[in-house]
């Protein structure tokens, strides 16, 4: 009974238990800005320009920087949850 409860808990928090190994599922962020075409950096790595969706991020907190014409306009932290996509909408 305890094993079943542990397995169910792992599945509910976003773990993949196929193949006998326990692996936490990655998540993502969907970023929309107004105006669009804002450069996005996740953990100081250039990802692309908005609108965009970043997939396959490790769960946890990530630093996201927004810049336009090579000038920083906003910086903040976004929490990525296992198996989920977090949406962000910013207006500058």
Helices and strands as residue ranges (DSSP letters): H 2-12, E 15-16, G 18-20, E 23-24, E 27-34, E 39-42, E 45-49, E 52-57, E 60-68, E 71-80, E 85-91
